[in-house]
Amino acid sequence: MLFRRACHRLVFLGMLIAGVSPARAEQYYIGDVQPFAKFDMSLYDRRPWNNEGFFFSLDYLEWWMSSPESAVIGNPNVQPLVQDPPFPGGVLRPAINSLDTSFFEAERYSGQLIEFGYIEGDRGWMARSLDLNKSRQIIASGSTEIALADPNNFISQFVDFDGDGFDDDLDGDGIHGRHGLDTDTPPDGEPDVPAPVDFDDTIRPVVVFNALTAVLETEFWTAEFNWLHRYPRAHYGGYWETFWGFRYINFDEEFVIDGVGGVLSKLKLANAAENNTVAIQFGASWMKQARRWRFRMDGRLVLGLNFQRIRQRVTFMDQSIRSVVPPEDGGDNEPPDLGTSLIGISSNTVSDSWAKVEFVPMIEIGFTYSYYLTRYISVRAGWRGFVLDGVARPTSMINYTFPQFGILRDNNRQYLFAHGLTFGFDINR
């Protein structure tokens, strides 16, 4: 699959080259075409000189990428009063968020960097593709409490602690929740005539899941095309190259929460952020060779527009019959029912999407040491990294408001830092 993706991107780069290159194929200089020719170690004249013609490089990457900013799983701005435990004698306390995303770490990625191009004299072009393999991190938790904003008081339930089949009259006004008014004197605890629903006979239980998993999937790749200009050898033996061109950067991330058990017997929330950046870049590299060894360092300044798209889908379902055992019963008696459904809502699927264009800057730097096995083939190792600002990451863009949820649109800018080691080879570079 990764090989197929790399091939597709190389085809894309080849099509780009065919469209923008001003020279015809027959005008290209092929050169000596002796990949295993003996390396010329002469120190006379201006040797060792830079190779010309077509070149190709392939690197294996071992990188690390920064984790998203820590965000609580739940609404950090509200603390609704909940009854804990949800039966007579339970204490009213503020709800809490017992889990956050700080457990997602700076993940290690493998990948590949492919570079090819053509240079003759002081002019040429170069195409490059950098691809990091998809990463998947999981947080698994047992009993997890989540605080949800609930402006419509949907997370409330009628109760039947005495097991008589009628909602309990918690506020003592004679109305038994949804089942009517008790007109007897003294009251016998059974409604006799219909009456408006008394929502004061509800309690707000704790939103806690018996098991919850949070999954973060991340994918990154970039492709670029540049025009090269190589300058004459400097007095101390080094060479400068400058380049400029166009770059595309793709960074996708999906955050999925899956909770089961409790008042909301099932909650699945998927928040995905797509970052597609189209940019122009300017760069320079400096290299110096001593016999078979060559040191090379380069830097890139990237300025572009990030076309962001955020998508969210939430599915939830209440537990239609939930039983609890009051502590005074010791579990010996038949447990009472804690309501039959959430007030006014039992299950639903909601979705939201949003798009925005953000200006993004990026800086990339790297250096490599190469050892020439022959005149045209070398092996190399080095370090490379970049900082990209203005990307949307989904963990901090969730509005935990029940039941509509939604996207926090002001939290769409975070920085992305990635760096690591490179190992590869060059042909005619």
N, C-alpha and C positions, 0 to 999 in steps of 0.2 A: 504493500500500500504506500509506504513512504517512498519507495523507488519510483512508483507510478506518479506520485505527486511531484517528485523532483523532475521527472521526464516532462510532465506537463508544463512546469515552469520554465524548463529549458526551451521547450518549443515556443512558449510565449516570448521569451527573450529573443529567440532566433527570428520570430516574426517581427519583433520590434526593430531588430538590427536591420533586417531586410528593408524595412520601410524608411529608416532614417539614414542609413549609410549612403554617402554621396558617391562612393566608388563602386565600380562594377567588380564582380568576382574575379574576372580575368586580370584585373589590375593589381591584385594583391601579390605581395612578394612572398614566395614560399620559403626561400632560403635553402640552406645546405641539406636539411632533412637527414641529419645523422644523429639521432637521439643518443647513441652510445659513443659518440666521438670522444676521444681523450680530452680531458680538461687541460686547457692551455694555462700554465702557471707562470708564463713569462711576465716579468715586471717591467719590460722595456716599452717604449712608445706609450700608448694610452691604455694598455691592457691592465686588468681584464675589462673588456667592454660589455655593454648590455646587449643581450640577444634581441633580435628583431624577428618580425613575422608573427604568425599566430602563436598564442600562448594559452595555457590551461592550468588551473590549480584546483585541488580538491582537499578540503580539510574536514576532519572529524572534530566536533565540538563537545566539550564537557563544561557546561555553563550552569550558573545559578541566577535565578530571577527573584526580585523582591516580592514579598507577599503584599496583599492589599492592606490598607489601613484597617486597624481593628475596629469592628463594629459589633454591638450587642445584637443577639438574635431576639428581637422583641422591640418594643417602643421605649426608648430611654427617657422620653419626656412626660410620660404619664405613669402614675402609680395608683390604679383604681383599688378601692377597698374591697377585699374579698373575705369570705367566711372560711376559715381554716381551723378544724375540718368542717365540712358542709353539713353539719347536723346540730341540734340544740346543744349549746355549750361551746360551739366553735367561736374562735376569736376573730374579730375583724382586724385585718392588717393590710398594709399596702402590698400590692402585687410586686414581684421582682422579676428580673431577667437573670437566669442562672447560668447562661452560656453565651460566649461571644466567639468571634472569629480569630482571636489571637493565637489559636492553636494551628492555624495555617502558617507554615514556615516558608522561608526562602527556599524554594524547591530546586533540586538539581535536574537539569535537562541535558539530554544528548541531542545532537543534531548534525547538520552538514552545511558547509559553506562551499559553493561552487563559483568559480570565477574564470572567465575566458574572454579573449579579445584579440586585437591585432594592433601592432605598432611598427612603423617604419620611419626611420629617421627621428624626427621630433614630433610626429603626429600619430594618433591612433584612436581606438575606442575600446571600451571594456564593459562587459555585462557581468552581473553578479546576483546570486540568489543565496539567502541565508534562511535556513529552516530549522526550527527547534521542534522536537517531537512533543506531542501532546502530553500534558501532565494532569494527574488526577489525585487530589488529596481528599481525605475523608475524616470527619470528626464524628465519633459515635458516643452517645451519652445515654445514660439510663433515665432516671426521673429528672425531667427538665421543665422548669417553669418559665412561662413567657407572659409578659405584660402586654396586653393589647389595648389600644385606644378603642373605646366602644361608645361613641356618642349617642347611639340609639338604644343602649342597654339591651342589646340582643343576647349577650352572654349572661342571662339570668334564667332561673328555673323555679317552677313551683315544686313543692315537696309534699310528700305524704308519709310522714314519719309514723303515724299511728296505724297505717295500713288499712284504713276504712274505705279506700277507693275514692276519697275526695281530697282536693287540695287543702292543706292545712291553713287555718286562719292565723297567720303569723303576727299581724298587727292588732288583733283583737276587736275588729270592728264588725264582726258577725258575717262578713262576706268571705267565702271559702274560695279565694282565687278565681278560677274559671267556672266554678260549679254552683254559684248562687249564694243567697242569703239565708242564714239560720234565724228563723223568726220565733223559735220556742223560747219560753221563759221558765226556768233558766235554760240557756242554750244546751242542746243535746249533742252538738258537734256535727250535725248533719244538715246540709242546706235544704231549705223547703221551697223557695221561690227563686226564679231567675233574677240575676242582678248583673250590672256591668262588671266586667273583669276587673279584679282588684290587683293591680301590678305591685302593690305594696306587700303582697304575700309571696314575693320571690326573694331568692337569695342569689348572690353572685359567687359562684364557685371559683376555685383556683384553676387557671388554665395550665395544666401540667400534663406532659406526655410521658407515658411509661417508657417509651424508647424514641429517640430522635437521632437522625443522621443528617449531617450537612456535608455536601459534596461540592468541591470547587474544581472545575476543569478549565485549563488554560491552553491556548494555542497561539503561536507567533510565527510569522514568516515575512520576508521582505524581498523585493526584487528591484534592481536598479540598472540604468544604462547611462554611461558617461563618455564624454569625449576627453581624450588624453593629450597632454602636451609635455614632452620631456625636454629638459634643458641640458645644455652641454655640461660636461664633467667640470666640477668645481676645482679650485686650486688644491684642496686637500683630498681630492679623490672621491667626493660624494656626488650623488646625482639627485636632482629635484624633479618631481613630476607634479603637475597640477591637473585637476580634472573638475568637470562640472557636468550635471545631467539631471535626470528625473528619477524619482524613487516612489515606490508604492510600499506601504507598511500595513500589514493586517495583524490585528491583535484582537482575539475573541476570548471571552470568558463567560462561563455559566455557573451560577450558584443555585443549588437545589437543596431545599429543606424538606425532609420527609419525617413527619411525626405520627405516632399511633398511640391510642389509648388515652383515657381521660375524658373530660367534657367534650372536647372535639376529638372524636374517636379517630379521625384521620385528617391530616393537613399535609398537602403537598404544594410547595411554592417553588416555582422555577423563575429565576431572574437572569436574563442573558444580556450581555453587552457586546456589541460589535463595533470595532474601531477600524475604519478604513481611511487611511491617510494617503493623500496624493501630495507630493512635495517636490521641490527643487533643492538640489544639494550642491555644495562647493567643497572641494577637498584638496589636500596636498599630501605627498609622501616624499620621504627622504631615505635614500639607501646608500650604503657604502660597503664595498667588497674588499676583503683581504684574503688573497689566495682562494681557497675553496669556501670560505665563510662570507656570508653576506648578512648585514643587519638592515632591517627595513622598519620604518615607523610611518604611520599615516593617521590622518584625522579628517573628519567629515562634519560639516555644519549643515543641518537639514532644517528647512523651513517649509511648513505645509499646512494643509487644511484637513482636519479629521472629521469625516462624516460619520457621526455616531448614530447608532440605533439601539434602543433599549426595549426589550420585550419581556413581558411578565405574564405568567399564567398561574392561577391559584385554584386549587380544588379543596374543599373542606366538607366535612359531614359530622353532625353531632351524633352522640351515642343515644339511640332512641330510648333505651331503658338502662339506667345505670343504678346499681344497688350499692348501698354502703351499710356497714355494720356499726351502729353507735357503740362507743367504748363501754357504756354501762351494760350493754347486752352481753358482752363477752363472746359474741359470735354464736350463742346458743339459740337465740330466737330467730325467727324469720326476718331477714333484713328488709328495711323499708325501701321503697323506690324513691330515688331522687329525681323527680320530674319525669316527663315523657319526651320533652324536646326543648331546644332553645326557644326563647320567646320570639315568635314571628318568623323564624327561619330555622331550617333543619339541615339543608345541604345546598351547595351552590358551586358554580365554576365562574370565576371572573378573570378578565384579562385586561392588559393595558399595554400601550406601546408609545414610544416617544422618540423623536429624532432631533438632532442639533448638529451644527457645524462649529467646530472649535479650531482656533489657531494653535498649532503645536510646534515647538522647537525641539530639536534633537541634536545631541553631540555624540559622535562615535570616535573612539581612538583605538589603536592597536599597534603592536610591534611583533616582529617575528625574527628568528634566527634561521638562516638556511645554510645547508651544507651541500655543495655540488658533488654528486657522485660521478657525473659526466659533464660535458660542456652544456648539455641542454636539460638534464634531469637533476633535481635537487629535492631533498627532504627538508621539512621545516617544522618548527614548533614555536609557539608564542602565546600571547595574551591579547584579548580583545574585549571591549565592553562599550555600552552606550547608556545614556540617560535620555528618556523620552518623557516629556511633560504634556499634560492635557488629555489623558486617556480616561475613559469611563470604566470603572470596575464595579461589578454588580452587588458586592456584599454590603456596600454602604448606601445603596439606592433603593431600599425597600421601605415603604410606608406601612408600618404595622398597625393599621387601623381596620378593625373588623366592621362589616364584612367585605368592604370593597377593596381593601389594601391599596396598591398603587405604587407609583415610582416617585422617589425623591429627586426632583430634577435639578436641584442646586448642588448635588453631590457628584457631579459628572466629571470632575477634574482631579486626577491623581497622577503622580509621577511613576515611571517604570524604570527600574535600574536592572540591567542584566550584564553579566560579565563571566569570563571563564577562559579556559585553555583551549588552544587549537593545535592539532597535529595533522600534517598532510604532506603533500608533495607538489612540485611545480614541474611543468614541461615548458621549456623555452621561455622562461620568465627572468 
